[in-house]
Amino acid sequence: MNLRESFEEREFQELSPYAAHSRNSRGRDRYEPECDIRTVYQRDRDRILHSKAFRRMKDKTQVFLAAQGDHYRTRLTHTLEVSQIARTIARALNLNEDLTEAIALGHDLGHTPFGHSGEAALNAVHPGGFRHAEQSVRVVEVLEKEGQGLNLTWEVRDGILNHRTAGKPSTLEGQVVRLCDKIAYIHHDMDDAIRAGILSEDDIPITIRVVLGDTCRERLNTLIHDIVEQSRGTEYVRQSAEIAEGMRMLRELMFANVYRNPEAKKEEEKAKKMLISLYTYYQEHPEQMSREYRNLIGCGEDKTQVVCDYIAGMTDQYSMHKYEELFVPKAWAVY
């Protein structure tokens, strides 16, 4: 028995009967020989971690666009926090931690520059709209590795596709990530908002603090413990009605005071107009996109979709650089 097989046997002996066991995966779209050391979900996690899309997230906005400070979250740090919270819960529930981590690390690979304002911009102009969960799946199925994709397992792709609130993941590990995505962004966005002076603990109603706690740390602890207590030994991942209502109220508070706050979002309209301008330009001039995207068109991918892929894959700084290069007049001199 090689190491992978011993890991698979350990999963079978130790994990919950409701966990997704590596040996029972529905597999990959394209056959590959098994690794002697890693299970399929460990390989998926590693492929995501080494992907270009994963590295680009470090320069993509989470909430605070062009934030002046080193401590505000980015799309990458958000992803790492989702992964950490989800792994904690998966371990407590005796679920497959490797699958949970792979889904968490991959769930936002398709997110646009400038956070949800970038998503709104592409959704407004791209035929059929734009949804970052679907784009994340496209990244791992098509865009990475020069059009070959990462060839991930079905369970990881299912978790990525269904990580949004309306999603219905097929595995408990996917259900964990779905909840932890929301927990993470509410927790860290509030922490960032307090740091920015947009919100204070005194702004949180006593009705929420009584249920969830008086600090960001206490609230995160409450949310994690509630899921573990409500879900242990069951075939569902869920919250208690009281804690779920408290989180809903906290999320509404964040929308009212942070996500729609003019100070936090004052540059968003500029970002939207910039991305729409880039999208329109590259539809007319696809030959000016990066080589790997031109090659996708040459291999038969739809031009309109590939332009959308190109814009969605940009970092904040790269999109601003391309906009300046294309649309801002440059000084010149005669020598």
Sequence and secondary structure as in RCSB ss.txt:
>XXXX:A:sequence
MNLRESFEEREFQELSPYAAHSRNSRGRDRYEPECDIRTVYQRDRDRILHSKAFRRMKDKTQVFLAAQGDHYRTR
LTHTLEVSQIARTIARALNLNEDLTEAIALGHDLGHTPFGHSGEAALNAVHPGGFRHAEQSVRVVEVLEKEGQGL
NLTWEVRDGILNHRTAGKPSTLEGQVVRLCDKIAYIHHDMDDAIRAGILSEDDIPITIRVVLGDTCRERLNTLIH
DIVEQSRGTEYVRQSAEIAEGMRMLRELMFANVYRNPEAKKEEEKAKKMLISLYTYYQEHPEQMSREYRNLIGCG
EDKTQVVCDYIAGMTDQYSMHKYEELFVPKAWAVY
>XXXX:A:secstr
  HHHHHHHHHHHHS TTS  GGG   BSS     SSS HHHHHHHHHHTSHHHHHGGGSBSSSTT SSSSS BH
HHHHHHHHHHHHHHHHHTT  HHHHHHHHHHTTTT  TTHHHHHHHHHHHSTT   HHHHHHHIIIIIHHHHT  
  BHHHHHHHHT STT   SSHHHHHHHHHHHHHHHHHHHHHHHHHTS  GGGS HHHHHHH SSHHHHHHHHHH
HHHHHHTTSS     HHHHHHHHHHHHHHIIIIIT HHHHTTHHHHHHHHHHHHHHHHH GGGS HHHHHHHHTT
  HHHHHHHHHHH  HHHHHHHHHHHHS       
